[in-house]
Amino acid sequence: MGETGRMGGKGRTGGMACLAAILALTGCDRARVDTQTARVDKLFAEWNKTDSPGCAVGISRNGAIVHEHGYGMANLEWGIPVTADTVFPIASITKSVAKPPLPLFANSR
């Protein structure tokens, strides 16, 4: 570094190359996420209509949310679409989902 605290020409070139590499890697990762999002959207396209009851999908990888989206309608009568934040009133249906695996958990201890 010179007297003013600035890097010379070589430092700038190295910094620019590093920045270019970071941007290229970030772009590649974004392209991969866009491809995965398109694949998920294709899977749920059948329900992503204004005349169809829908669902909300959330996908996480290593503890980080990589995709969240609502497909279709939360309320057909009122025309309310499903979003990633839609809360579904599932009531007693959780019993039929939660009960079957309980013996597996009990036996695993």
Secondary structure, DSSP 8 states (H G I E B T S, - for coil): --TTS---HHHHHHHHHHHHHHHHHHHHHHHHHHHHHHHHHHHTGGG-STTSB-EEEEEEETTEEEEEEEESEEETTTTEE--TT-----TTHHHHHHSTTHHHHHHT-
